[in-house]
Amino acid sequence: MRAVKLCALLALAFALLSLSGCWGKMETDEVAYVLVAGFDKGEKDNIVVTVSIANPRTIAGVSGGGGGGGGDSDASTIILSVETYAPAAMLNILNTVIARQISLSHTRAFVFSEELARDGVGKWFLTFARYREVRGTAQVFVSRGKAKDFIEKNKPSLELNPTKQFEFIANLSRSNGLCPSIQFENFYNDIKARAIDASAPLVAVHEGGLESAKPGVSKGGDIALGKYIAGEVPISGGNEAQAIGTAVFRGDKMVGYLNGQETRYSLMIRGLFDRGFTSIPDPFVEGPEQETTYIGFQIHQGRRPKYTTHIDEDGNVSIDVEIFLEPEIIASTSSVSFESSDMKPVLEETFSRYIEQGCNTLVRRTQEEFGSDICGFGYQVRQHFLTIKHWEEFEWLKRYPDAQINVDVHSRIRRTGSIMKIAPPQE
């Protein structure tokens, strides 16, 4: 009996030793890590794949700067493009010019051109979803214009490589709300879901300067700061790449886009908005003076929205959404002291109606123009079905354009900035 136990222990020990080996190990200097991958339509039903590969010489501190090109040995990344019939096939094709093993294990962003997105991205995501090296936490973007041009001209000034830049863009979604943050696994699930339609942040190259600015309020423009999409923001100097707005999908095809302000409203409805700056006109000023009199806020979403859903016997859906915001007064050109207890409720009501109008306009646009439920109202409707079969037979995404949806905003000003009371300047 003791001999049997001894043999069993020895067999177990040898088995554990065999499991501890790194049989598939590769040294870091044998691998070429793709940081960003872009996809464009090619010729003859092909696809053009552009990759930004980390240059270990510069990232290790030998030399270099932000961005890079194909033949610059001092650039932090090496950018290559290949035309192929399938995205995964490019890994082997690139080995004709790169002697290292191509790896997607550190790819942090996938960029699809608008042209490709409008034709459908489902088959490309099905290709990559099976590949074990692809991270589900990688970010997904849609580029106005070619993804190849965006990757080549994206040269972040403050980061050594674009990987960190795309991580920061995802984080900025919660600090300004001008574009969403969409991960690969979430986008893949959304294009197949029955309760929501997919969306993705919009990026583009801005090759101009300040001439793309929209008219000011006195010229008929809007006081909201986010009425831009990527490629239109009037910024001169620095990186030409911009990220603002949302690409809207129905199924796996892109059907339109939202600007930065509309993106904020969609995030508020979903409860994904954290904070950001905005302005509203002075409610006590009318006529020409209203064009230059405004109150600026930093908004914070106090808590998640409240949804009330009703489905009648005929399958008609009505949804009431309550949004709870906490605006803080940070700027004002008004002579009214909104810090006082009697004026604060007036400003809260004005602010609520301003945001409420924007949210309801956005919902109507997604219903009438896109027919796409990017706000995920279907998740609230799905809770009213006992079985998956009944839910699937209901076909919510087809019913969404006819649903009655109303958004109500509640605001409470908790902070009024560092000024206790407005004192008008001397005449």
ZITAUR-V920105 format. One record per residue. N is the residue number from 0. RES is the residue in three letters. PHI is phi in whole degrees, -180 to 180 (999 if undefined). OMEGA is omega in whole degrees, -180 to 180 (NA if undefined). Layout:
{{N,RES,PHI,OMEGA} {N,RES,PHI,OMEGA}}
This chain:
{{0,MET,999,179} {1,ARG,-66,180} {2,ALA,-66,179} {3,VAL,-66,179} {4,LYS,-64,180} {5,LEU,-64,178} {6,CYS,-64,179} {7,ALA,-66,179} {8,LEU,-66,179} {9,LEU,-64,179} {10,ALA,-63,178} {11,LEU,-65,180} {12,ALA,-62,179} {13,PHE,-65,179} {14,ALA,-66,179} {15,LEU,-66,178} {16,LEU,-63,-179} {17,SER,-71,-180} {18,LEU,-78,-175} {19,SER,-84,-178} {20,GLY,-80,177} {21,CYS,-99,-173} {22,TRP,-70,-178} {23,GLY,-104,-175} {24,LYS,-68,174} {25,MET,-138,178} {26,GLU,-71,-178} {27,THR,-64,180} {28,ASP,-82,175} {29,GLU,-105,-173} {30,VAL,-121,172} {31,ALA,-108,-174} {32,TYR,-93,176} {33,VAL,-82,180} {34,LEU,-92,-179} {35,VAL,-137,177} {36,ALA,-127,180} {37,GLY,-120,-174} {38,PHE,-134,178} {39,ASP,-130,173} {40,LYS,-72,178} {41,GLY,-110,179} {42,GLU,-89,174} {43,LYS,56,177} {44,ASP,63,177} {45,ASN,-99,177} {46,ILE,-130,177} {47,VAL,-98,-180} {48,VAL,-107,177} {49,THR,-114,-178} {50,VAL,-122,173} {51,SER,-110,-173} {52,ILE,-103,-180} {53,ALA,-65,175} {54,ASN,-96,-174} {55,PRO,-64,-179} {56,ARG,-64,-177} {57,THR,-85,180} {58,ILE,-64,178} {59,ALA,-75,177} {60,GLY,103,179} {61,VAL,-68,178} {62,SER,-171,168} {63,GLY,122,-179} {64,GLY,-157,-178} {65,GLY,-74,177} {66,GLY,77,180} {67,GLY,173,179} {68,GLY,-143,-173} {69,GLY,-65,-173} {70,GLY,-111,-178} {71,ASP,-92,-177} {72,SER,-73,180} {73,ASP,-94,179} {74,ALA,-77,-178} {75,SER,-74,178} {76,THR,-133,176} {77,ILE,-114,-174} {78,ILE,-107,-179} {79,LEU,-132,177} {80,SER,-127,180} {81,VAL,-143,176} {82,GLU,-101,-174} {83,THR,-148,179} {84,TYR,-86,-179} {85,ALA,-149,-178} {86,PRO,-59,-177} {87,ALA,-67,-179} {88,ALA,-66,-179} {89,MET,-66,180} {90,LEU,-62,178} {91,ASN,-81,-179} {92,ILE,-65,179} {93,LEU,-65,179} {94,ASN,-70,175} {95,THR,-74,178} {96,VAL,-122,178} {97,ILE,-121,-175} {98,ALA,-82,-179} {99,ARG,-93,177} {100,GLN,-72,180} {101,ILE,-77,-177} {102,SER,-129,176} {103,LEU,-103,-175} {104,SER,-68,178} {105,HIS,-116,178} {106,THR,-72,-175} {107,ARG,-105,-178} {108,ALA,-152,172} {109,PHE,-118,-175} {110,VAL,-114,179} {111,PHE,-112,177} {112,SER,-69,179} {113,GLU,-61,180} {114,GLU,-61,179} {115,LEU,-70,-178} {116,ALA,-65,180} {117,ARG,-71,176} {118,ASP,-81,-180} {119,GLY,121,-178} {120,VAL,-114,-175} {121,GLY,-58,-176} {122,LYS,-67,178} {123,TRP,-73,177} {124,PHE,-71,176} {125,LEU,-62,178} {126,THR,-65,-174} {127,PHE,-80,-177} {128,ALA,-62,-179} {129,ARG,-84,-173} {130,TYR,-80,-171} {131,ARG,-67,-177} {132,GLU,-79,-176} {133,VAL,-75,-180} {134,ARG,-85,176} {135,GLY,-68,-179} {136,THR,-90,176} {137,ALA,-64,-179} {138,GLN,-86,178} {139,VAL,-114,-180} {140,PHE,-133,171} {141,VAL,-118,-176} {142,SER,-103,169} {143,ARG,-74,-170} {144,GLY,96,-177} {145,LYS,-76,175} {146,ALA,-64,179} {147,LYS,-60,180} {148,ASP,-65,-179} {149,PHE,-63,-178} {150,ILE,-66,-179} {151,GLU,-69,-176} {152,LYS,-96,177} {153,ASN,-81,-178} {154,LYS,-129,-178} {155,PRO,-61,-175} {156,SER,-81,-173} {157,LEU,-102,-180} {158,GLU,-113,179} {159,LEU,-73,178} {160,ASN,-141,-175} {161,PRO,-69,-180} {162,THR,-58,180} {163,LYS,-65,179} {164,GLN,-60,-179} {165,PHE,-68,174} {166,GLU,-66,179} {167,PHE,-67,178} {168,ILE,-60,178} {169,ALA,-63,179} {170,ASN,-69,-179} {171,LEU,-66,177} {172,SER,-58,-179} {173,ARG,-88,-178} {174,SER,-97,174} {175,ASN,-135,175} {176,GLY,70,-177} {177,LEU,-85,173} {178,CYS,-151,-179} {179,PRO,-79,173} {180,SER,-116,-175} {181,ILE,-124,178} {182,GLN,-91,-176} {183,PHE,-56,-176} {184,GLU,-66,179} {185,ASN,-71,179} {186,PHE,-64,179} {187,TYR,-60,179} {188,ASN,-70,-176} {189,ASP,-68,-179} {190,ILE,-72,178} {191,LYS,-110,-173} {192,ALA,-74,177} {193,ARG,-106,-177} {194,ALA,-113,-177} {195,ILE,-156,172} {196,ASP,-104,-174} {197,ALA,-78,173} {198,SER,-149,-178} {199,ALA,-151,177} {200,PRO,-65,-177} {201,LEU,-101,177} {202,VAL,-128,180} {203,ALA,-168,176} {204,VAL,-103,177} {205,HIS,-105,-174} {206,GLU,-96,180} {207,GLY,-95,179} {208,GLY,-132,-177} {209,LEU,-85,-176} {210,GLU,-70,180} {211,SER,-86,-180} {212,ALA,-63,177} {213,LYS,-80,-178} {214,PRO,-59,176} {215,GLY,-71,-176} {216,VAL,-62,-179} {217,SER,-69,179} {218,LYS,-101,178} {219,GLY,95,180} {220,GLY,-80,-179} {221,ASP,-100,-179} {222,ILE,-75,180} {223,ALA,-67,-175} {224,LEU,-84,-171} {225,GLY,-98,-178} {226,LYS,-81,178} {227,TYR,-133,167} {228,ILE,-117,-177} {229,ALA,-57,-179} {230,GLY,96,-179} {231,GLU,-112,-174} {232,VAL,-64,-176} {233,PRO,-76,178} {234,ILE,-124,180} {235,SER,-113,180} {236,GLY,90,179} {237,GLY,77,-178} {238,ASN,-70,180} {239,GLU,-82,-179} {240,ALA,-80,-180} {241,GLN,-130,178} {242,ALA,-133,177} {243,ILE,-163,180} {244,GLY,103,-175} {245,THR,-135,171} {246,ALA,-87,-176} {247,VAL,-100,-180} {248,PHE,-116,166} {249,ARG,-126,-168} {250,GLY,70,179} {251,ASP,-106,-179} {252,LYS,-112,176} {253,MET,-74,-177} {254,VAL,-120,180} {255,GLY,165,179} {256,TYR,-148,177} {257,LEU,-107,174} {258,ASN,-81,-175} {259,GLY,-63,-179} {260,GLN,-68,177} {261,GLU,-65,176} {262,THR,-62,178} {263,ARG,-60,-180} {264,TYR,-62,180} {265,SER,-65,179} {266,LEU,-69,176} {267,MET,-62,-179} {268,ILE,-63,-180} {269,ARG,-85,-178} {270,GLY,79,-178} {271,LEU,-106,179} {272,PHE,-85,180} {273,ASP,-106,-179} {274,ARG,-158,179} {275,GLY,175,-179} {276,PHE,-100,174} {277,THR,-158,-180} {278,SER,-137,174} {279,ILE,-136,177} {280,PRO,-67,176} {281,ASP,-67,-178} {282,PRO,-70,-178} {283,PHE,-102,-178} {284,VAL,-116,177} {285,GLU,-127,178} {286,GLY,81,-176} {287,PRO,-61,-178} {288,GLU,-66,-179} {289,GLN,-65,-178} {290,GLU,-69,-178} {291,THR,-121,-179} {292,THR,-113,-176} {293,TYR,-149,175} {294,ILE,-124,180} {295,GLY,-100,-177} {296,PHE,-131,160} {297,GLN,-106,-175} {298,ILE,-95,172} {299,HIS,-133,177} {300,GLN,-80,-172} {301,GLY,-64,178} {302,ARG,-156,-176} {303,ARG,-66,180} {304,PRO,-64,176} {305,LYS,-111,-178} {306,TYR,-114,173} {307,THR,-124,-173} {308,THR,-116,178} {309,HIS,-136,177} {310,ILE,-125,-179} {311,ASP,-86,-175} {312,GLU,-66,-180} {313,ASP,-89,179} {314,GLY,86,177} {315,ASN,-77,-173} {316,VAL,-111,171} {317,SER,-129,-178} {318,ILE,-132,173} {319,ASP,-108,-178} {320,VAL,-115,176} {321,GLU,-112,-180} {322,ILE,-111,-176} {323,PHE,-118,-176} {324,LEU,-120,177} {325,GLU,-125,179} {326,PRO,-79,176} {327,GLU,-117,180} {328,ILE,-71,180} {329,ILE,-121,180} {330,ALA,-159,179} {331,SER,-162,172} {332,THR,-105,-179} {333,SER,-87,176} {334,SER,-90,180} {335,VAL,-83,179} {336,SER,-88,-179} {337,PHE,-75,177} {338,GLU,-75,-177} {339,SER,-70,-175} {340,SER,-67,-180} {341,ASP,-87,180} {342,MET,-89,-177} {343,LYS,-60,178} {344,PRO,-60,178} {345,VAL,-65,180} {346,LEU,-68,177} {347,GLU,-61,-180} {348,GLU,-66,179} {349,THR,-64,180} {350,PHE,-64,-179} {351,SER,-62,-178} {352,ARG,-68,179} {353,TYR,-66,179} {354,ILE,-69,-180} {355,GLU,-62,179} {356,GLN,-62,179} {357,GLY,-64,-180} {358,CYS,-66,-180} {359,ASN,-68,176} {360,THR,-64,178} {361,LEU,-62,-179} {362,VAL,-60,179} {363,ARG,-63,-180} {364,ARG,-67,179} {365,THR,-65,179} {366,GLN,-79,-171} {367,GLU,-86,-176} {368,GLU,-91,-175} {369,PHE,-100,-172} {370,GLY,60,-171} {371,SER,-133,-179} {372,ASP,-91,179} {373,ILE,-80,180} {374,CYS,-87,175} {375,GLY,74,177} {376,PHE,-63,-180} {377,GLY,-60,178} {378,TYR,-65,177} {379,GLN,-74,179} {380,VAL,-70,-177} {381,ARG,-61,-179} {382,GLN,-67,-178} {383,HIS,-92,-180} {384,PHE,-115,-176} {385,LEU,-84,-177} {386,THR,-128,178} {387,ILE,-65,-179} {388,LYS,-61,180} {389,HIS,-66,179} {390,TRP,-65,-180} {391,GLU,-66,179} {392,GLU,-69,180} {393,PHE,-68,178} {394,GLU,54,-175} {395,TRP,-60,-175} {396,LEU,-62,175} {397,LYS,-78,-179} {398,ARG,-85,-173} {399,TYR,-55,-179} {400,PRO,-59,-178} {401,ASP,-99,-178} {402,ALA,-72,176} {403,GLN,-95,-176} {404,ILE,-124,180} {405,ASN,-130,-179} {406,VAL,-110,178} {407,ASP,-121,-176} {408,VAL,-111,175} {409,HIS,-115,-178} {410,SER,-123,176} {411,ARG,-141,180} {412,ILE,-83,-179} {413,ARG,-95,-178} {414,ARG,-133,-177} {415,THR,-120,179} {416,GLY,87,-174} {417,SER,-96,177} {418,ILE,-105,-177} {419,MET,-80,-178} {420,LYS,-156,180} {421,ILE,-76,173} {422,ALA,-120,-177} {423,PRO,-65,178} {424,PRO,-69,179} {425,GLN,-67,177} {426,GLU,-69,NA}}
